[in-house]
Amino acid sequence: PDSDGDKSFDFLDVDSDNDKIPDSTEGTKDSDNDNVIDSRDLDSDNDGIHLDIVETVDDFDGDKIPNYLDLDSDNDKICDILENLANGPSIPNPKNPTTSTG
């Protein structure tokens, strides 16, 4: 298949879902158990932020879980999906992790 419609078959594509996170980083696991492997899943942690690139591979809260897989990427004890529903996409500001962008 060509998951991102870029005319490059997934097995030849370095970023099958075009989320700017390489397939080699995302791998073939299904982190959110939605039957879509992370390298083809635009929301690999199923937190409602539908582009993993918005969350990035960074780890703003220092818990060793990249933001695109972290259900609470700013470690404020409020799940990202709840913050996303209440405020629109909200991710930690990398310059000041106590504030959010979005």
Salt bridges, closest charged atoms under 4 A:
ASP10 OD2 - ARG40 NE 2.84
ASP38 OD2 - LYS29 NZ 3.98
ASP43 OD2 - HIS50 ND1 3.68
